[in-house]
């Protein structure tokens, strides 16, 4: 009986011209967003690859100099472009695309596209994620608001149930009947996108992306199921189709536009994080560290360790040792400062995710950016990998100075190295984390999305059982 009802509902939907023109608009926007996103992603990938290769050439081609001078010369780490940027751009416009790595400092990412964008561009971009998060739910609302309320107003609900159809079977059939036409449109679009990625993306990129695409599809299917459930629930309880439509449009608007802004404001109040002033003070504290005090400490320790009375008698270059140990101390302080900053951002994200209990978009949006690799956690993962590389290559150069500079207490201005040392430092090679890691930081969002599904599975049959059969 459930399948028969589903077939009847799907057939009625497919015969409705409104379904075809509204679905056509959504599908055209979705395909257009995927196409422009893919072109944008390909262009960025080419730019970042070219920039990384050019930067490597600049590094290996630098002139002969002291190794520590090369540490100050520095180099850039360019963030790899995730192919799923074509689906959801997330925070990539705000987190920066490159990190400058040099001695004695940890830098924040530079070159944020949002800084150069016009005011109109900041209002939002048409992406596949935007279509899936806002327009497809609106389409579901328009197709299902009259599922029960329309039957009741037409006077067909009581005769239908008098034929022996159970209310639970009716609810299940209505849900399947609403989902089937949407599946006819969205599944081919998803297959087309996955096929394009498999055909045109490099093999290693496709292997990284396809598990994420599969999980992303499940997340959005759950999101659409939530809207189908909410629509059926409201339709069963509303006094009329008009009332159902107004309530559902209000829910759609609050979910998509009010809740995200409210969640952002609440998260900033509940979890303020590190202010710009406090961050600047922390950096100033590191910069104010006294080299004279460190020189005294290193000198006294070297003299005591080697049992000599003058720096000219020690077996290593004291300034080189001071540079090595100074890098250790400064790096610890810088890392602690940046961890406080990053922990604040992630704390705000968790608070915002908690809003998923009242608005499913607040659970789906962070899962979408996580699986596409465009959220803050992925940026932090990249930044920490770049910092590990920075510290490693700077200390390699400092160690080279310790090993080869003239011993004593004076700076060895005669010691220089060239391309053989620069080329001996491997290029920065970033490995993006797995899909499991991506979801690991969003357990709260997963829990609330699951809570919506379970709650609606229980609530819709209960509402259908109690719904009135005659117009009110």
N, C-alpha and C positions, 0 to 999 in steps of 0.2 A: 504493500500500500504506500509506503514511504516513497519508493521509486516512481510509482505512478503519479503521485502528487508532484514529485520533483520534475518529471517529464512534462507534466501539464504546465507547471510554473515556468519552466525554461522555454517551452514552446510559445507561451504567451509573451514572454519577454522578447524572444527573437522575432516575433511578428510585430512588435511595437517599433515604429519608426524612430521614436525618441531614443530608444536604446542604441540604434545604429549610428545616429548622428552624434550623440554624446560620446559614445565609445570611440567613434572615428576621431573626434577632436582629441580625446585623451591619448589615443594610440599615436596619432600624428605628433603630438607634443612629446610623448615618450620616446619615439624613434628619433625625432629631431634632437631632443636633449642628449640621447645616447650618441648620436652622430657627431654633434658639436663637441660633446665631452671627449669622444675618442680623438677627434682632430686636435683638440686642446692638449690632451695627454701626450699624443705623439709629438707635438711641437715642443712641449716642455721636456720630454725625454731626450729629444735630439739636442736641445739647448744645454741641458745639464751634462749630458755625455760629452759634448764638445767642450764645455767649460772645464770639466774635470780633466780631460786630456790636455787641454791648454795649460791648466794650472800645474799639472805634473811636469810638463815641459819647462815651465818657468822655474819650478823647484830644482830639477836636475840640471838646468842650464845656468844657474846662478854662478857668479864669479867666485874665485878662491877667496876664502875669508876664514876668520876664526869660527870654530863650531858653534860657540854660543851666539855669535852674531847671526848665524844662520837660523838659530832658534827664534831670534827676534824678527828675522826676515819673514818667517811664518809661511803657512800655506792654507788653502781652503779645503773644506770637506763639503761636497755638494750632496744634498739629500736626494736619494733615488726617487724617481716618480713612480708611485704605485699605479699599475694599469687600471685599477678600480677607481682611480680618480675620475674616470669617465662617468661613473655612476653617482658618486657623492664626493664633493670637493671638501667637505668638512671644514677644518680650521686651517687648511694649507695656505690660504691667503693671508693669515695672521701670524703664523708661526715662523716664517722665514724659510729661505731655501738653501742658505749656505752658512757655514760656521768658519770664522777665521781662527786658526790655531797657531799660537805663538807662546813663547816662554813667559812665565810670571803672570799669566792672566788666563781666565776662562771667559770667553765671550759668549754673548747671546747670539742667536741666529740673526742674520741680516737679510736684506732684500725681501721685504714683505710686500706682495702685490697689492694688498689692501691700502698701503700707504700712498700708492700712486693712483688708486682708483678714484673715479669721480663719485660725487655724492649719490647720483642715480644708481651707479653700479653697486653701491653698498646696500641698496634696498633689497637686493636678492638676485640670484641668478637662476635661470631655468635649467635645472639639472634633472636627471632621471630620478634622483632621490626626492626632489621637490614634487615631481609628478606623482610618485608612489605614496608620498606622505600626506599630500593635500588633495590632489585631484581625484585619485582613485577612490579614497573614502567618500568624497563628495558624490561621485558616480554611484557608489553603493547606496548612499542615502537616497538619492533620487530614484533608484530602482526598487527599493525595498520599503519605503516609508508606508506604502499602502498594503503591505502583505496581509495583515489582519484587519486593519482599520478600513481598508477599501472593501474587503469582503463583507464586513459588518455593515458598512454604509449601503452597499448594493443589495443587502438582504440575502446573500448567498452563504453566509457563514453557518447559520443554523441548519439549512438543508444539507450542506456538505457533511456536517457532523452527524446528521440523522441517518446518513448512509452507512454508519458503522465505523467511520474513520475516527481513530483515537486522536485526542488532542496532541499527544506526544508525537505520533506519526505525522500529524499535520505540521507541527513545528519543524521536525526534521526534514520533511519534504520541502517546506518553504525555504529552509536554509540551503539545501542542496540545489533547489531550483534557482535561487539567486546566485549561487557560486558558479554553477555550470556555464552560463553565458560569459561571465567574467573570465573564467578559465580559458574559454575558446579564444579570447583576445590576448590575455596576459601570458599564457604559457608559450605560444609561438614567439612572442616578443622576447621572452627570457631565453628561449632556445636560440633565437637568432643572435642575441648578444653574446651568449656563451660560445656559440660556434665561431663568431667573428674573433673573439679573444683567442680561442684555440688555434684558429687558422693564421692569424696575423701577429700574435704576440710571440716573443722568443720562448723556446721550450721551458727554460728555467722559470720564466715569469708566469707562464701558463700553469705550471705545476704548483706554484705558490698561490695563484689566484683562484683556480677552479674549486678547491675546498671551501674557500671563503665565499665564492659565488653561490655554492650549494647552501651554505648556512644562511647567507643573506636572503636567498629565496624563501627559506623556511621562516625566517623572521618576518618578512613582509606578508607571507601567507597567513601567519598568525595574526598580524595586524589587521589584515582584511577580514579575517574571521571574527575579530573583535567587533569591527564595524557592522558586519552582518548580524551578529548577535545583539548588539545595542539597538540596531534598527528594528529587528523582530520584537525585542522587548518593548520598545516604545510603541510600536505599531499595535501590539497586543493590549496595551494599557491605555492608549490615548483615546480621547472621546471621539475624534474624527480624523480622517486622513490629513486635513489641514493642520490640526493640532500636532499630529505626529511629525509632519514635515517641519513645522516651526521649531519643535523641541529638538529634532535631530540636527537641523541647521545650526541651532544655538550650540549644541554639543560639538558639532564639527568646528565651528568658529572658535569656541573656547579652547578646544583641544589643539588647534593648529596655530592660533595667534595670541590668545590671552595667556594660556598656561606656560609657554616657553618664556615669555617676558617676565611673568610673575616668578617662575622658578629661578631665573637669573638674578632677580632682585633679592629673593629670599636667600639664595645660596651665598650671595655676597655678605648679607647680614649675619647669617648663621655661622659662616666659615670665612671670616674676612681675609685670611691669608696674609702674605707679606706685602706691605705697602711699598710704593715706589721710593718713598723717602727712606724707609728702613732698609730697603735693598741697596740704595745708594750709600747709606751710612755703613753698611756691611762691607761694601767694596772699598770705601775709603779707609776702613779699619785695616783691611789687608794691605792696601797700598802704603799705609803709614808705618808698616813694620820696619823697624830700624835695622838697616844693613850694618851699622857700626856695632850694635849689640851682637848681631850674629857673627860678625868678624871676630869679636873678642872671644865668644864661646868656642868657635871652631878653632881659633888659634890656640887657646888654652888646652883644648882637648888633644890637638895634634902634637903639641909639645909634650904633654903628659904621656901620650901613647908611645911616642918614639924616644922618650927620655933625653931630649935635647933642650937647649936653652934658647936657641935662636931659630927663627923661621927659615933662615938660609940653610939650616942643617936638616930640615925635614925631607922626606923622600917623595913627597907629592906637591902639587901646586895648590897652595892654600886657597886662592880665589876660586879655582875650579871646584874644590870641595864645598866651599861656601855656596856657590851657585847650585850645586846638586842638592845640598840639604835645604837651601832656601826654597827651591822648587817644591820639595816635599812639604814643607811647612805651609807655603802659600796655597798649594793645591788642596791640602786638607781643609783649609779655611774657605777657599772658594767653593769647593764641592759641598761643604755643609751649607753655605749660603744659597747655592742654587737648588739644593735639595729642599730647603725650606720653601723656596719660591714654588718649585714644582709640586710639593706636597700640598701647598695651599690651593693650586689650581685643581689638582685631582680631588681634594676635599670638597671644593665647590661643585665639581662634577657629580660626586656621589650624592650631595644634597639635592641637586637638580634631578638626578635619577629617582630619588625618593618621591618626586612629584608624579612618577608614573602610576602611583596608586589612584590618582584622580584623572590623569590624562595619559592615554596609552602612547601618544606621540613622544612623551618624555622618557618612555622606556625604549621605544623603537629608534629614535634619532641617535642616541649614543651607541646602540648596537650597530646601526648602519655605518657610522663613522669608524667604529672599531674594526668592523670586518673589511671595510675598504681601505683601512690603514691611514685614515686622514684625521684621526683624533689626537688629542694632546699626548696620550700615553705613547703612541707611536713616535711622535716628535721627541718626546723625552728619551725614548729608547735610542733613537738616532743620536741625539745630543750627547748622551752618556757614552755611546760607542765612540763618537768623535773625540770626547774628552779623554777616554782611555788611550786612544791613538796619539792625541796631542802630548799627553804626559809621557808616553813611551818614547816618542821620537825626540822630545826635548831632553829627556834624561839620557838617551843614547848619545846625543851630541855632548851633553855635559860629561858623561863618562869618558867619551873620546878625549875630551880636554884633560880630565884627570889622568888618563893613561899616557898621554903624549906631551902635554905641556911641560915646560921646564920646571923642576921642583923649586920650592921656595915660597916666599911670601909676596912676590910681585906678579902682576899680570903679565903673561907671556905674550907680548904683542908680535913676536916673530912667528908663532905657530899658526899656520893656516892650512886648510884642507880644500879639496876641490870635488870634482864630479864623482870620483870613486866613492866618496862618503855620502854625497847626496843621493846617488843611485842606490846605495846600499840600504837606504831606508825605504821599505816597501810602501807602495801607495795605499791610501785609505780604502779599505774594502768592507763595505757595510753589508751585513746579512740581516734582512728583515725577519721579525719573529713569526711564529706559526699562528694559524687561526685559533688554536687552543689558547695560546697566550693572549690573543686579542680579546677573546671572550672572558678570560680569567679575571679581568679587571672590571667586569660589568655584570657580576652576579646579581646585583640589586635590580638592574634593568630586566634581566632574564626572569627573575622571581616575580616582578610585578606584571610583566607580560603574561607569564603563566597564570598569575592570579586572576587577571582579566578573563582569560580563556576559561578557567575552571569556574569562576563566578558566573559567567554567562551560560555555561553548559548547565548549571544548576538553576539559574534565575529564569531563563527563557521558558523551559517546560513548566515551572511553577507559575509564571505569569500567564501562559497559555491556558493552564488549568483553571485559573480564576478569571479569565477575561470574560466580559459580557458578550453575549451572542447577538444582541439586537442594538440598533442605533440608539444613542442617548441624546 
